[in-house]
Amino acid sequence: MINYIDIFNRVEFTLKNQSRHFEHLDQFKKYENRALSDAEYFNMLCAIVFYSGFRAETVTKKMDIIRGHYPSYEIVASYNKAKINEIMSDKRMIKNQRKIEACVENAKIFVDIVKKYGSFQNYVNSFNPKESFENLMLFKEEVSYKFAYLGGITAYHFLADMGLPVLKPDRVIARIFKRIGLIESEGQLLKTVIHGRKFAEATRNPIRYIDIVFVKYGQVGEEKELGLTDGICLEKNPKCAICGITNYCSHEGKTVPS
C-alpha cells in the first residue's frame, strides 16, 4: 500500500527546511474557491501557452511583455497578420511564432464562448467538472480540442490553474513519481494526475498545493520569493543526502551518506 501521507509529509518537511520563506506557498491552498473574471481566465490561457515546453523562469521574466501584447481577449481577437508580425519584431518578446499565433486564435475562440455562455465561468460550469472525475476529463478533452496549443500536459495545467482537482503532470512531477515507484513512465499523464489526487485526498491538502510542493522539490533554479536556491530531487545531481524520501526512491544514481 502506498503511504501518501508519509511521502508528502517528508517532501514538505524537507522543502521547509531548505526554504527561508516557505509560507509563500500557502497562497496555493486557496486556488479551488477563487472567482475568476473573463480577463483573468484569458490572461491565464495566454500565460500557459507560453509556459508550455519552456523553462518557467524564462517565461516569468517576460510575462509583463507578454501581457502588454495581449491586453484583453476582445482586442487580441481583432489582431491580423500585420499585428502578429509586429509582436514578432519586438526584441524583448519570446520569439515563438506558433505561440504568438495561438494566443490570437484562442482569443477569437474565447470571444465566441463568452457570447454563447455569458462568461467563461458559465462555460466551465456547464461541464460540472467538480461533480465527477468523468466530467472533469470530458472538460479536459474539450479544452484540448477547442484551444490552440493546449496539448496533454498543457490542458492539465490550465485546469489546475483554474482550481479544478488535477495537477499538472509535467516532467518534474512525473520524474519524482517515477523515482518513487508510483508510475512506470514519465509519459503516464493520467496516472500521474490520479496519484496527485490521491495525495490530496490522503493529506486533505488542496491538489494545487500538492502540485506546487512537488514542483519546487524537483525544479532547477533559484526561487527568490521562496528563499530556495534549487530543488532537491533534481534531474541531474539530485540532492539525495538531504532528501526526505530516499527510502522510497529507486533512482539508479541515488547517493546517500553512509
Protein Blocks (a to p, Z undefined) as FASTA:
>chain_A
ZZfklmmmmmmmmmmmmpcblmlmmmmmmmmmcccdfklmmmmmmmmmmmnopafklmmm
mmmmmmmmmmbfklmmmpcfklmmmmmmpmkbccdfklmmmmmmmmmmmmmmmmmnopak
lmmmmnommlpmklmmmmmmmmmmmpghiafklmmmmmmmnopacddddfklmmmmmmno
pafbfklmmlmmmmmmmmmmmnopafklmmmmmmmmmpgcddfknopabdfkdfbhpafk
lpcklmmpccfklccdZZ
